[in-house]
Amino acid sequence: MNCENFRKALWHLRQQYENYSTLSPEQPSIMREAVAESVVQRFETCYDCMWKVLRRYLMDELGLPAVPNSPKPVLRIAGENGLFDPSHPVEAWMKYADARVSTSHDYSGAKALNAIALTKNFIADAEALLSFIDEKIAVKLDVSDEQLRTILAILEQHLPGAAAWAYGSRVYTGERSSGRVTSDFDMVVFVTPDRRHALPALRDAFEASGLPFRVDLFSWDEIPDDFKDNIRAKHFVLKEAEEG
């Protein structure tokens, strides 16, 4: 799930709202109007990105079927599923929805001023929502800190500088994983042909490590092509490749 359009739109809205808030009264009226119109336009863009991310989250992460492709129903369903801060219930989000509708193709007058008046609260609520979603969709690893340190130390000893990913049942998003305490730990390493000779010793090191689970280790070129997309879609980066 990708939130980057929402993140960028929120950043642009925040920047332009700060510009608007700090405008000097001595600025020419045409300048003030231009900045105000820009704030409203960026509010519209950010709002549209926001509800589309919410819809995707409801479908992809919560598994809700047939979520309507319309903002107000999405907001209601999101509220019913606890996605909003309790201090800003769904009714507050409906005010943003109404402001978005009212400003369509009209960036001047009372409707635009109403949207701008809501923008400060909208930014705060949107930031809280984005943080919530980021936390929920962050890829996590179902091992203890001590076990992770052991894994990384073995990798560094036998394959220094090589990239390594974890995948499978011990990689998860949300509150908990589907793995069990004894689930295998699936790992792929990225090595050039001249370093493949290190893999047997690496496997032996994991076998002798005392870790309470089996480490299934593969090099990337050993993974079937039709399974690589699954790993790309959901993996935890253990180590980034180091240059040199």
HUURJO-V669946 format. One record per residue. N is the residue number from 1. OMEGA is omega in degrees with one decimal (* if undefined). Layout:
BEGIN
n-><N,N>
omega-><OMEGA,OMEGA>
END
This chain:
BEGIN
n-><1,2,3,4,5,6,7,8,9,10,11,12,13,14,15,16,17,18,19,20,21,22,23,24,25,26,27,28,29,30,31,32,33,34,35,36,37,38,39,40,41,42,43,44,45,46,47,48,49,50,51,52,53,54,55,56,57,58,59,60,61,62,63,64,65,66,67,68,69,70,71,72,73,74,75,76,77,78,79,80,81,82,83,84,85,86,87,88,89,90,91,92,93,94,95,96,97,98,99,100,101,102,103,104,105,106,107,108,109,110,111,112,113,114,115,116,117,118,119,120,121,122,123,124,125,126,127,128,129,130,131,132,133,134,135,136,137,138,139,140,141,142,143,144,145,146,147,148,149,150,151,152,153,154,155,156,157,158,159,160,161,162,163,164,165,166,167,168,169,170,171,172,173,174,175,176,177,178,179,180,181,182,183,184,185,186,187,188,189,190,191,192,193,194,195,196,197,198,199,200,201,202,203,204,205,206,207,208,209,210,211,212,213,214,215,216,217,218,219,220,221,222,223,224,225,226,227,228,229,230,231,232,233,234,235,236,237,238,239,240,241,242,243,244>
omega-><-173.7,179.6,-170.5,178.1,176.9,-178.4,-179.3,-179.8,178.8,177.9,179.9,178.3,-179.6,-178.8,-176.9,176.6,176.0,176.0,-179.3,-175.4,-177.3,178.4,176.3,175.5,-179.0,177.6,177.3,-176.7,-179.4,176.9,179.7,179.5,-179.3,179.6,178.4,178.0,178.9,177.5,-178.9,179.0,-179.5,172.4,179.8,-179.3,-178.3,178.7,-179.6,176.6,-176.1,-174.8,176.4,173.8,177.4,-179.9,179.6,178.5,-179.7,-178.5,-172.1,-174.6,179.4,176.5,179.5,-178.5,169.5,174.7,-176.7,178.9,-176.8,-169.4,-174.9,174.8,177.8,179.3,179.3,-179.1,177.7,177.3,179.1,-178.2,171.1,-177.9,-177.6,174.4,-179.3,179.8,176.6,-176.2,-171.9,179.6,177.7,179.4,177.7,175.6,176.7,179.0,179.4,178.9,179.2,179.5,-173.9,-176.5,-178.5,177.0,179.6,-174.3,179.4,175.0,-172.1,-178.1,178.5,178.9,177.4,178.2,179.4,179.1,179.6,-169.1,-178.8,179.2,179.2,179.4,-179.5,-179.9,179.3,177.7,178.6,179.1,179.8,177.5,178.2,-178.4,178.0,-179.6,-177.0,-175.7,178.8,179.3,-178.0,-176.1,-175.5,171.6,177.1,177.5,179.7,178.5,178.2,178.1,177.9,-179.9,-177.8,179.5,178.8,177.5,-178.1,-179.9,-172.2,179.5,-179.4,176.8,-178.0,175.5,179.4,177.1,166.5,177.4,177.8,-168.8,179.4,175.4,-173.3,170.1,178.5,-171.9,-176.7,-178.8,175.3,-177.2,175.0,-178.2,-176.1,179.4,175.1,175.5,-176.5,-175.9,173.5,177.6,-177.9,-176.1,173.7,-177.1,-177.2,179.6,-178.7,-179.2,-179.1,-173.7,178.9,179.4,178.2,177.6,178.6,-179.9,177.0,179.3,-176.7,-170.7,-174.4,175.5,-175.0,177.9,178.5,174.5,175.8,-171.8,176.7,166.6,-174.8,-178.0,174.3,-178.4,176.1,-177.3,-176.7,177.4,-176.9,179.1,177.2,-179.9,178.6,-175.7,-176.4,179.1,176.5,-178.2,175.4,-179.4,171.1,175.9,177.7,179.6,179.5,*>
END
